[in-house]
């Protein structure tokens, strides 16, 4: 059991983030829970406090806005909390043609890239000064390949992997670990939230998806084992390996056709 150690979990109000928080509380970590929905955070705090002897703080914040990472850090400072384990789970996706989505992608890119980078820099600096700590960044299998109709999302997750691996080598000399976990389909509200209306796609996603708990367990185990990066699930490992052998332009063509097939019922539904 971890005693007097603090973990910060972003996107903790549901899905993988909620499961990560639950697992860490069971391991004895005190928690700082961050998400937009303050009510959901308080509900989770009550639930976890009843089952575990840990201290829990909640901070409601929209992580896609400017300076959100600084607000989170300042909250921890005001509570006199030093974070030992930073779990950058918060993220979102957008489905659709890039030229149609336009500026809608900006908020997603701020959340997936800018805020994550700032969180790593701010909390990573504090960890480096203490010569101790670990950071987990949640990427995606989509980040290994060009993905039409998820172009900006996939590109943002490509950044997460590259940045995490580079940061790992920068912070390693200070005794700070950085891990990136790449899940594939997850049985959460992701499809609905990113704008997918195709029932055919949703059924495929659910059938091939992992549970939020399974992804969270992989994430927690990976960062505590100080792994560099991990592809969650055997099928995703195979997919990532295979996609690495295919020329990128041809891979994009294949994925484009696959997406058209998986969403072929969209016009009928509309």
HUPEJO-V212787 format. One line per field, one symbol per residue. phi: phi as a letter, one per 40 degrees, with the letter a starting at -180 (. if undefined). psi: psi as a letter, one per 20 degrees, with the letter a starting at -180 (. if undefined). burial: b if it has 16 or more other C-alpha atoms within 10 Angstrom, else e. A space follows every 10 residues. Layout:
BEGIN
phi->???
psi->???
burial->???
END
This chain:
BEGIN
phi->.cbgcbbbbc gccafccccd cccccccgcc bbbbaccccc ccccdccccc bbcbcbbbbc acccccgccc cccccccccf bbccbbbccd aabbbicdcc cfcccccccc ccbccdcccc cccccccccc faiabbbcca ddccacbdgb dccccccccd cccccccdcc cdccgbcbbb bbcbcbcbcd dcccgcbccc cccccccccc cccccccccc cccccgccab ccgcdccccc cccccbddcc cccccdcccc ccbccccccc
psi->pppjqpppoq kiirchgghg ggghhhijpq qopprhnhgh ghghggghhh iqmqppqpop poiirqjghh ggghghghjl ppphoonnhp rrrpprphhh hcihiggghg ghfgggghgg gghhggghhi kqrqpppobq hhiiqpnqik ghgghhhggg gggghghghg ihijjpqpqp pnrcpqmajg gghjjpiohg ghgggghjqq qhgggggggg hghhikqgqp oppghhgggg gghiippggh ghgghghghg ghkijghhh.
burial->eeeebbbbbb bbbbbbbbbb bbbbbbebbb bbbbbbbbeb bbebbeebee eeebbbbbbb bbbbeeebbe ebbebbeeee bbbbbbbbbb bbbbbbebee eeeebebbbb bbbbbbbebb eebbebbbee ebbbbbbbbb bbbbbbbbbb bbbbbbbbbb bebbbebbee beebebbbbb bbbbbbbbeb beebebbbee bbeebeeebb bbbbbbbbbb ebbeebbbbb bbbeebbeeb eeeeeeeeee bbeebbeebe ebbeeeeeee
END
